[in-house]
């Protein structure tokens, strides 16, 4: 029987385009340094505002990966 142990790490990513793009940016960056990613959870959505307009979309992500 095979058992796995997973770890969760938090990251914050941003995009000037959309929340969905911010998630893609976060995943792309996480996958450069973390191996065995099995899932992610969006914990928080935020925006930054500049000159009365939305400047960036930010997401806080939980990245779940299997420990080797």
PDB file of N, CA, C and O in Angstrom:
ATOM      1  N   UNK A   1       0.839  -1.176   0.000  1.00  0.00           N
ATOM      2  CA  UNK A   1       0.000   0.000   0.000  1.00  0.00           C
ATOM      3  C   UNK A   1       0.886   1.241   0.000  1.00  0.00           C
ATOM      4  O   UNK A   1       1.816   1.350   0.799  1.00  0.00           O
ATOM      5  N   UNK A   2       0.595   2.158  -0.885  1.00  0.00           N
ATOM      6  CA  UNK A   2       1.369   3.387  -0.995  1.00  0.00           C
ATOM      7  C   UNK A   2       0.637   4.530  -0.290  1.00  0.00           C
ATOM      8  O   UNK A   2      -0.565   4.724  -0.470  1.00  0.00           O
ATOM      9  N   UNK A   3       1.384   5.275   0.509  1.00  0.00           N
ATOM     10  CA  UNK A   3       0.790   6.436   1.171  1.00  0.00           C
ATOM     11  C   UNK A   3       1.576   7.674   0.791  1.00  0.00           C
ATOM     12  O   UNK A   3       2.777   7.611   0.530  1.00  0.00           O
ATOM     13  N   UNK A   4       0.895   8.780   0.763  1.00  0.00           N
ATOM     14  CA  UNK A   4       1.530  10.052   0.430  1.00  0.00           C
ATOM     15  C   UNK A   4       1.334  11.052   1.552  1.00  0.00           C
ATOM     16  O   UNK A   4       0.367  10.985   2.311  1.00  0.00           O
ATOM     17  N   UNK A   5       2.257  11.962   1.638  1.00  0.00           N
ATOM     18  CA  UNK A   5       2.137  13.082   2.559  1.00  0.00           C
ATOM     19  C   UNK A   5       2.205  14.348   1.720  1.00  0.00           C
ATOM     20  O   UNK A   5       3.114  14.519   0.907  1.00  0.00           O
ATOM     21  N   UNK A   6       1.244  15.227   1.921  1.00  0.00           N
ATOM     22  CA  UNK A   6       1.188  16.464   1.143  1.00  0.00           C
ATOM     23  C   UNK A   6       1.539  17.656   2.016  1.00  0.00           C
ATOM     24  O   UNK A   6       1.467  17.604   3.244  1.00  0.00           O
ATOM     25  N   UNK A   7       1.912  18.702   1.356  1.00  0.00           N
ATOM     26  CA  UNK A   7       2.211  19.960   2.029  1.00  0.00           C
ATOM     27  C   UNK A   7       1.427  21.061   1.333  1.00  0.00           C
ATOM     28  O   UNK A   7       1.124  20.964   0.143  1.00  0.00           O
ATOM     29  N   UNK A   8       1.104  22.101   2.078  1.00  0.00           N
ATOM     30  CA  UNK A   8       0.402  23.253   1.525  1.00  0.00           C
ATOM     31  C   UNK A   8       1.269  24.482   1.745  1.00  0.00           C
ATOM     32  O   UNK A   8       1.770  24.711   2.846  1.00  0.00           O
ATOM     33  N   UNK A   9       1.443  25.266   0.701  1.00  0.00           N
ATOM     34  CA  UNK A   9       2.158  26.530   0.817  1.00  0.00           C
ATOM     35  C   UNK A   9       1.287  27.629   0.235  1.00  0.00           C
ATOM     36  O   UNK A   9       0.516  27.392  -0.695  1.00  0.00           O
ATOM     37  N   UNK A  10       1.408  28.823   0.778  1.00  0.00           N
ATOM     38  CA  UNK A  10       0.617  29.961   0.298  1.00  0.00           C
ATOM     39  C   UNK A  10       1.458  30.839  -0.615  1.00  0.00           C
ATOM     40  O   UNK A  10       2.633  31.095  -0.347  1.00  0.00           O
ATOM     41  N   UNK A  11       0.841  31.296  -1.694  1.00  0.00           N
ATOM     42  CA  UNK A  11       1.496  32.275  -2.558  1.00  0.00           C
ATOM     43  C   UNK A  11       0.472  33.347  -2.927  1.00  0.00           C
ATOM     44  O   UNK A  11      -0.735  33.108  -2.896  1.00  0.00           O
ATOM     45  N   UNK A  12       0.967  34.515  -3.272  1.00  0.00           N
ATOM     46  CA  UNK A  12       0.135  35.611  -3.753  1.00  0.00           C
ATOM     47  C   UNK A  12       0.617  35.962  -5.147  1.00  0.00           C
ATOM     48  O   UNK A  12       1.811  36.150  -5.377  1.00  0.00           O
ATOM     49  N   UNK A  13      -0.325  36.048  -6.074  1.00  0.00           N
ATOM     50  CA  UNK A  13       0.008  36.375  -7.463  1.00  0.00           C
ATOM     51  C   UNK A  13      -0.897  37.511  -7.929  1.00  0.00           C
ATOM     52  O   UNK A  13      -1.995  37.706  -7.407  1.00  0.00           O
ATOM     53  N   UNK A  14      -0.416  38.250  -8.916  1.00  0.00           N
ATOM     54  CA  UNK A  14      -1.240  39.342  -9.426  1.00  0.00           C
ATOM     55  C   UNK A  14      -1.143  39.453 -10.936  1.00  0.00           C
ATOM     56  O   UNK A  14      -0.200  38.969 -11.563  1.00  0.00           O
ATOM     57  N   UNK A  15      -2.149  40.106 -11.497  1.00  0.00           N
ATOM     58  CA  UNK A  15      -2.222  40.326 -12.936  1.00  0.00           C
ATOM     59  C   UNK A  15      -2.979  41.622 -13.192  1.00  0.00           C
ATOM     60  O   UNK A  15      -3.912  41.941 -12.455  1.00  0.00           O
ATOM     61  N   UNK A  16      -2.602  42.369 -14.210  1.00  0.00           N
ATOM     62  CA  UNK A  16      -3.376  43.561 -14.563  1.00  0.00           C
ATOM     63  C   UNK A  16      -4.636  43.226 -15.359  1.00  0.00           C
ATOM     64  O   UNK A  16      -5.445  44.109 -15.643  1.00  0.00           O
ATOM     65  N   UNK A  17      -4.804  41.940 -15.723  1.00  0.00           N
ATOM     66  CA  UNK A  17      -5.906  41.555 -16.620  1.00  0.00           C
ATOM     67  C   UNK A  17      -7.144  41.022 -15.905  1.00  0.00           C
ATOM     68  O   UNK A  17      -8.250  41.512 -16.136  1.00  0.00           O
ATOM     69  N   UNK A  18      -6.966  40.006 -15.025  1.00  0.00           N
ATOM     70  CA  UNK A  18      -8.128  39.369 -14.399  1.00  0.00           C
ATOM     71  C   UNK A  18      -7.688  38.472 -13.249  1.00  0.00           C
ATOM     72  O   UNK A  18      -6.506  38.168 -13.088  1.00  0.00           O
ATOM     73  N   UNK A  19      -8.685  38.052 -12.445  1.00  0.00           N
ATOM     74  CA  UNK A  19      -8.404  37.086 -11.391  1.00  0.00           C
ATOM     75  C   UNK A  19      -7.936  35.761 -11.995  1.00  0.00           C
ATOM     76  O   UNK A  19      -6.999  35.140 -11.494  1.00  0.00           O
ATOM     77  N   UNK A  20      -8.591  35.336 -13.067  1.00  0.00           N
ATOM     78  CA  UNK A  20      -8.213  34.082 -13.710  1.00  0.00           C
ATOM     79  C   UNK A  20      -6.763  34.118 -14.180  1.00  0.00           C
ATOM     80  O   UNK A  20      -6.030  33.142 -14.021  1.00  0.00           O
ATOM     81  N   UNK A  21      -6.355  35.235 -14.754  1.00  0.00           N
ATOM     82  CA  UNK A  21      -4.969  35.356 -15.197  1.00  0.00           C
ATOM     83  C   UNK A  21      -4.015  35.350 -14.007  1.00  0.00           C
ATOM     84  O   UNK A  21      -2.920  34.794 -14.096  1.00  0.00           O
ATOM     85  N   UNK A  22      -4.418  35.958 -12.898  1.00  0.00           N
ATOM     86  CA  UNK A  22      -3.575  35.949 -11.695  1.00  0.00           C
ATOM     87  C   UNK A  22      -3.365  34.521 -11.197  1.00  0.00           C
ATOM     88  O   UNK A  22      -2.273  34.178 -10.743  1.00  0.00           O
ATOM     89  N   UNK A  23      -4.407  33.683 -11.278  1.00  0.00           N
ATOM     90  CA  UNK A  23      -4.271  32.276 -10.890  1.00  0.00           C
ATOM     91  C   UNK A  23      -3.281  31.576 -11.821  1.00  0.00           C
ATOM     92  O   UNK A  23      -2.435  30.808 -11.364  1.00  0.00           O
ATOM     93  N   UNK A  24      -3.383  31.838 -13.113  1.00  0.00           N
ATOM     94  CA  UNK A  24      -2.462  31.233 -14.083  1.00  0.00           C
ATOM     95  C   UNK A  24      -1.023  31.668 -13.820  1.00  0.00           C
ATOM     96  O   UNK A  24      -0.099  30.859 -13.904  1.00  0.00           O
ATOM     97  N   UNK A  25      -0.837  32.947 -13.502  1.00  0.00           N
ATOM     98  CA  UNK A  25       0.501  33.472 -13.184  1.00  0.00           C
ATOM     99  C   UNK A  25       1.049  32.767 -11.949  1.00  0.00           C
ATOM    100  O   UNK A  25       2.207  32.349 -11.932  1.00  0.00           O
ATOM    101  N   UNK A  26       0.223  32.635 -10.919  1.00  0.00           N
ATOM    102  CA  UNK A  26       0.647  31.963  -9.694  1.00  0.00           C
ATOM    103  C   UNK A  26       1.005  30.510  -9.923  1.00  0.00           C
ATOM    104  O   UNK A  26       2.009  30.024  -9.402  1.00  0.00           O
ATOM    105  N   UNK A  27       0.183  29.805 -10.709  1.00  0.00           N
ATOM    106  CA  UNK A  27       0.458  28.402 -10.996  1.00  0.00           C
ATOM    107  C   UNK A  27       1.741  28.245 -11.798  1.00  0.00           C
ATOM    108  O   UNK A  27       2.554  27.365 -11.516  1.00  0.00           O
ATOM    109  N   UNK A  28       1.921  29.106 -12.804  1.00  0.00           N
ATOM    110  CA  UNK A  28       3.131  29.026 -13.638  1.00  0.00           C
ATOM    111  C   UNK A  28       4.380  29.209 -12.777  1.00  0.00           C
ATOM    112  O   UNK A  28       5.365  28.490 -12.940  1.00  0.00           O
ATOM    113  N   UNK A  29       4.332  30.167 -11.869  1.00  0.00           N
ATOM    114  CA  UNK A  29       5.503  30.413 -11.010  1.00  0.00           C
ATOM    115  C   UNK A  29       5.724  29.283 -10.021  1.00  0.00           C
ATOM    116  O   UNK A  29       6.857  28.847  -9.820  1.00  0.00           O
ATOM    117  N   UNK A  30       4.649  28.804  -9.401  1.00  0.00           N
ATOM    118  CA  UNK A  30       4.777  27.716  -8.424  1.00  0.00           C
ATOM    119  C   UNK A  30       5.329  26.458  -9.079  1.00  0.00           C
ATOM    120  O   UNK A  30       6.133  25.745  -8.480  1.00  0.00           O
ATOM    121  N   UNK A  31       4.905  26.187 -10.293  1.00  0.00           N
ATOM    122  CA  UNK A  31       5.351  24.956 -10.955  1.00  0.00           C
ATOM    123  C   UNK A  31       6.814  24.995 -11.367  1.00  0.00           C
ATOM    124  O   UNK A  31       7.374  23.963 -11.736  1.00  0.00           O
ATOM    125  N   UNK A  32       7.446  26.167 -11.311  1.00  0.00           N
ATOM    126  CA  UNK A  32       8.882  26.257 -11.596  1.00  0.00           C
ATOM    127  C   UNK A  32       9.724  25.719 -10.443  1.00  0.00           C
ATOM    128  O   UNK A  32      10.833  25.231 -10.660  1.00  0.00           O
ATOM    129  N   UNK A  33       9.203  25.804  -9.216  1.00  0.00           N
ATOM    130  CA  UNK A  33      10.015  25.404  -8.062  1.00  0.00           C
ATOM    131  C   UNK A  33       9.411  24.271  -7.241  1.00  0.00           C
ATOM    132  O   UNK A  33      10.119  23.644  -6.452  1.00  0.00           O
ATOM    133  N   UNK A  34       8.127  23.996  -7.405  1.00  0.00           N
ATOM    134  CA  UNK A  34       7.487  22.927  -6.640  1.00  0.00           C
ATOM    135  C   UNK A  34       7.187  21.751  -7.565  1.00  0.00           C
ATOM    136  O   UNK A  34       6.630  21.928  -8.649  1.00  0.00           O
ATOM    137  N   UNK A  35       7.559  20.558  -7.129  1.00  0.00           N
ATOM    138  CA  UNK A  35       7.246  19.350  -7.895  1.00  0.00           C
ATOM    139  C   UNK A  35       6.078  18.630  -7.232  1.00  0.00           C
ATOM    140  O   UNK A  35       5.893  18.711  -6.017  1.00  0.00           O
ATOM    141  N   UNK A  36       5.313  17.943  -8.021  1.00  0.00           N
ATOM    142  CA  UNK A  36       4.226  17.129  -7.484  1.00  0.00           C
ATOM    143  C   UNK A  36       2.996  17.916  -7.077  1.00  0.00           C
ATOM    144  O   UNK A  36       2.276  17.501  -6.169  1.00  0.00           O
ATOM    145  N   UNK A  37       2.737  19.048  -7.728  1.00  0.00           N
ATOM    146  CA  UNK A  37       1.538  19.826  -7.406  1.00  0.00           C
ATOM    147  C   UNK A  37       0.308  18.999  -7.777  1.00  0.00           C
ATOM    148  O   UNK A  37       0.193  18.498  -8.896  1.00  0.00           O
ATOM    149  N   UNK A  38      -0.602  18.867  -6.821  1.00  0.00           N
ATOM    150  CA  UNK A  38      -1.828  18.096  -7.062  1.00  0.00           C
ATOM    151  C   UNK A  38      -3.076  18.969  -7.092  1.00  0.00           C
ATOM    152  O   UNK A  38      -4.135  18.517  -7.527  1.00  0.00           O
ATOM    153  N   UNK A  39      -2.965  20.207  -6.638  1.00  0.00           N
ATOM    154  CA  UNK A  39      -4.126  21.084  -6.647  1.00  0.00           C
ATOM    155  C   UNK A  39      -3.800  22.438  -6.047  1.00  0.00           C
ATOM    156  O   UNK A  39      -2.746  22.649  -5.447  1.00  0.00           O
ATOM    157  N   UNK A  40      -4.744  23.343  -6.233  1.00  0.00           N
ATOM    158  CA  UNK A  40      -4.617  24.679  -5.650  1.00  0.00           C
ATOM    159  C   UNK A  40      -6.007  25.122  -5.203  1.00  0.00           C
ATOM    160  O   UNK A  40      -7.023  24.670  -5.732  1.00  0.00           O
ATOM    161  N   UNK A  41      -6.025  26.007  -4.227  1.00  0.00           N
ATOM    162  CA  UNK A  41      -7.286  26.572  -3.753  1.00  0.00           C
ATOM    163  C   UNK A  41      -7.121  28.076  -3.695  1.00  0.00           C
ATOM    164  O   UNK A  41      -6.151  28.581  -3.132  1.00  0.00           O
ATOM    165  N   UNK A  42      -8.068  28.789  -4.278  1.00  0.00           N
ATOM    166  CA  UNK A  42      -8.056  30.250  -4.190  1.00  0.00           C
ATOM    167  C   UNK A  42      -8.650  30.618  -2.838  1.00  0.00           C
ATOM    168  O   UNK A  42      -9.823  30.357  -2.569  1.00  0.00           O
ATOM    169  N   UNK A  43      -7.830  31.225  -1.994  1.00  0.00           N
ATOM    170  CA  UNK A  43      -8.233  31.554  -0.638  1.00  0.00           C
ATOM    171  C   UNK A  43      -8.821  32.962  -0.576  1.00  0.00           C
ATOM    172  O   UNK A  43      -9.720  33.228   0.222  1.00  0.00           O
ATOM    173  N   UNK A  44      -8.318  33.851  -1.410  1.00  0.00           N
ATOM    174  CA  UNK A  44      -8.707  35.252  -1.308  1.00  0.00           C
ATOM    175  C   UNK A  44      -8.578  35.944  -2.659  1.00  0.00           C
ATOM    176  O   UNK A  44      -7.665  35.659  -3.434  1.00  0.00           O
ATOM    177  N   UNK A  45      -9.498  36.850  -2.925  1.00  0.00           N
ATOM    178  CA  UNK A  45      -9.432  37.731  -4.096  1.00  0.00           C
ATOM    179  C   UNK A  45      -9.305  39.165  -3.586  1.00  0.00           C
ATOM    180  O   UNK A  45      -9.988  39.553  -2.638  1.00  0.00           O
ATOM    181  N   UNK A  46      -8.439  39.943  -4.209  1.00  0.00           N
ATOM    182  CA  UNK A  46      -8.298  41.368  -3.877  1.00  0.00           C
ATOM    183  C   UNK A  46      -7.969  42.132  -5.141  1.00  0.00           C
ATOM    184  O   UNK A  46      -7.537  41.550  -6.136  1.00  0.00           O
ATOM    185  N   UNK A  47      -8.173  43.418  -5.099  1.00  0.00           N
ATOM    186  CA  UNK A  47      -7.730  44.271  -6.191  1.00  0.00           C
ATOM    187  C   UNK A  47      -6.955  45.437  -5.607  1.00  0.00           C
ATOM    188  O   UNK A  47      -7.190  45.841  -4.468  1.00  0.00           O
ATOM    189  N   UNK A  48      -6.025  45.981  -6.393  1.00  0.00           N
ATOM    190  CA  UNK A  48      -5.383  47.235  -6.006  1.00  0.00           C
ATOM    191  C   UNK A  48      -5.969  48.316  -6.899  1.00  0.00           C
ATOM    192  O   UNK A  48      -6.261  48.087  -8.073  1.00  0.00           O
ATOM    193  N   UNK A  49      -6.134  49.492  -6.323  1.00  0.00           N
ATOM    194  CA  UNK A  49      -6.772  50.594  -7.026  1.00  0.00           C
ATOM    195  C   UNK A  49      -5.793  51.747  -7.172  1.00  0.00           C
ATOM    196  O   UNK A  49      -5.079  52.100  -6.233  1.00  0.00           O
ATOM    197  N   UNK A  50      -5.773  52.332  -8.373  1.00  0.00           N
ATOM    198  CA  UNK A  50      -4.934  53.491  -8.646  1.00  0.00           C
ATOM    199  C   UNK A  50      -5.734  54.449  -9.523  1.00  0.00           C
ATOM    200  O   UNK A  50      -6.290  54.048 -10.545  1.00  0.00           O
ATOM    201  N   UNK A  51      -5.787  55.697  -9.124  1.00  0.00           N
ATOM    202  CA  UNK A  51      -6.524  56.718  -9.870  1.00  0.00           C
ATOM    203  C   UNK A  51      -7.981  56.318 -10.094  1.00  0.00           C
ATOM    204  O   UNK A  51      -8.520  56.493 -11.187  1.00  0.00           O
ATOM    205  N   UNK A  52      -8.608  55.783  -9.054  1.00  0.00           N
ATOM    206  CA  UNK A  52     -10.016  55.375  -9.085  1.00  0.00           C
ATOM    207  C   UNK A  52     -10.324  54.287 -10.101  1.00  0.00           C
ATOM    208  O   UNK A  52     -11.458  54.174 -10.565  1.00  0.00           O
ATOM    209  N   UNK A  53      -9.333  53.492 -10.446  1.00  0.00           N
ATOM    210  CA  UNK A  53      -9.526  52.368 -11.356  1.00  0.00           C
ATOM    211  C   UNK A  53      -8.806  51.143 -10.793  1.00  0.00           C
ATOM    212  O   UNK A  53      -7.826  51.267 -10.059  1.00  0.00           O
ATOM    213  N   UNK A  54      -9.302  49.972 -11.143  1.00  0.00           N
ATOM    214  CA  UNK A  54      -8.623  48.746 -10.727  1.00  0.00           C
ATOM    215  C   UNK A  54      -7.305  48.653 -11.478  1.00  0.00           C
ATOM    216  O   UNK A  54      -7.266  48.672 -12.708  1.00  0.00           O
ATOM    217  N   UNK A  55      -6.231  48.552 -10.713  1.00  0.00           N
ATOM    218  CA  UNK A  55      -4.893  48.479 -11.313  1.00  0.00           C
ATOM    219  C   UNK A  55      -4.437  47.029 -11.486  1.00  0.00           C
ATOM    220  O   UNK A  55      -3.921  46.659 -12.541  1.00  0.00           O
ATOM    221  N   UNK A  56      -4.630  46.211 -10.450  1.00  0.00           N
ATOM    222  CA  UNK A  56      -4.232  44.802 -10.534  1.00  0.00           C
ATOM    223  C   UNK A  56      -5.226  43.933  -9.776  1.00  0.00           C
ATOM    224  O   UNK A  56      -5.872  44.366  -8.822  1.00  0.00           O
ATOM    225  N   UNK A  57      -5.321  42.697 -10.235  1.00  0.00           N
ATOM    226  CA  UNK A  57      -6.125  41.669  -9.590  1.00  0.00           C
ATOM    227  C   UNK A  57      -5.160  40.751  -8.849  1.00  0.00           C
ATOM    228  O   UNK A  57      -4.174  40.281  -9.417  1.00  0.00           O
ATOM    229  N   UNK A  58      -5.455  40.500  -7.574  1.00  0.00           N
ATOM    230  CA  UNK A  58      -4.569  39.672  -6.759  1.00  0.00           C
ATOM    231  C   UNK A  58      -5.311  38.476  -6.198  1.00  0.00           C
ATOM    232  O   UNK A  58      -6.478  38.572  -5.821  1.00  0.00           O
ATOM    233  N   UNK A  59      -4.624  37.353  -6.148  1.00  0.00           N
ATOM    234  CA  UNK A  59      -5.185  36.149  -5.538  1.00  0.00           C
ATOM    235  C   UNK A  59      -4.188  35.567  -4.547  1.00  0.00           C
ATOM    236  O   UNK A  59      -2.978  35.580  -4.775  1.00  0.00           O
ATOM    237  N   UNK A  60      -4.712  35.065  -3.461  1.00  0.00           N
ATOM    238  CA  UNK A  60      -3.909  34.302  -2.510  1.00  0.00           C
ATOM    239  C   UNK A  60      -4.268  32.841  -2.741  1.00  0.00           C
ATOM    240  O   UNK A  60      -5.439  32.466  -2.691  1.00  0.00           O
ATOM    241  N   UNK A  61      -3.257  32.025  -2.993  1.00  0.00           N
ATOM    242  CA  UNK A  61      -3.464  30.631  -3.341  1.00  0.00           C
ATOM    243  C   UNK A  61      -2.831  29.705  -2.318  1.00  0.00           C
ATOM    244  O   UNK A  61      -1.759  29.989  -1.783  1.00  0.00           O
ATOM    245  N   UNK A  62      -3.503  28.596  -2.055  1.00  0.00           N
ATOM    246  CA  UNK A  62      -2.901  27.474  -1.349  1.00  0.00           C
ATOM    247  C   UNK A  62      -2.479  26.483  -2.423  1.00  0.00           C
ATOM    248  O   UNK A  62      -3.314  26.002  -3.189  1.00  0.00           O
ATOM    249  N   UNK A  63      -1.210  26.182  -2.482  1.00  0.00           N
ATOM    250  CA  UNK A  63      -0.690  25.226  -3.445  1.00  0.00           C
ATOM    251  C   UNK A  63      -0.422  23.928  -2.705  1.00  0.00           C
ATOM    252  O   UNK A  63       0.323  23.911  -1.726  1.00  0.00           O
ATOM    253  N   UNK A  64      -1.030  22.835  -3.172  1.00  0.00           N
ATOM    254  CA  UNK A  64      -0.912  21.536  -2.529  1.00  0.00           C
ATOM    255  C   UNK A  64       0.009  20.659  -3.358  1.00  0.00           C
ATOM    256  O   UNK A  64      -0.188  20.513  -4.565  1.00  0.00           O
ATOM    257  N   UNK A  65       1.020  20.072  -2.713  1.00  0.00           N
ATOM    258  CA  UNK A  65       1.939  19.214  -3.442  1.00  0.00           C
ATOM    259  C   UNK A  65       2.387  18.047  -2.578  1.00  0.00           C
ATOM    260  O   UNK A  65       2.412  18.144  -1.351  1.00  0.00           O
ATOM    261  N   UNK A  66       2.735  16.958  -3.218  1.00  0.00           N
ATOM    262  CA  UNK A  66       3.162  15.737  -2.531  1.00  0.00           C
ATOM    263  C   UNK A  66       4.644  15.835  -2.201  1.00  0.00           C
ATOM    264  O   UNK A  66       5.459  16.192  -3.052  1.00  0.00           O
ATOM    265  N   UNK A  67       4.981  15.517  -0.965  1.00  0.00           N
ATOM    266  CA  UNK A  67       6.389  15.504  -0.565  1.00  0.00           C
ATOM    267  C   UNK A  67       7.070  14.259  -1.122  1.00  0.00           C
ATOM    268  O   UNK A  67       6.500  13.168  -1.134  1.00  0.00           O
ATOM    269  N   UNK A  68       8.293  14.448  -1.578  1.00  0.00           N
ATOM    270  CA  UNK A  68       9.059  13.316  -2.126  1.00  0.00           C
ATOM    271  C   UNK A  68       9.708  12.534  -1.011  1.00  0.00           C
ATOM    272  O   UNK A  68      10.395  11.545  -1.269  1.00  0.00           O
TER     273      UNK A  68
END
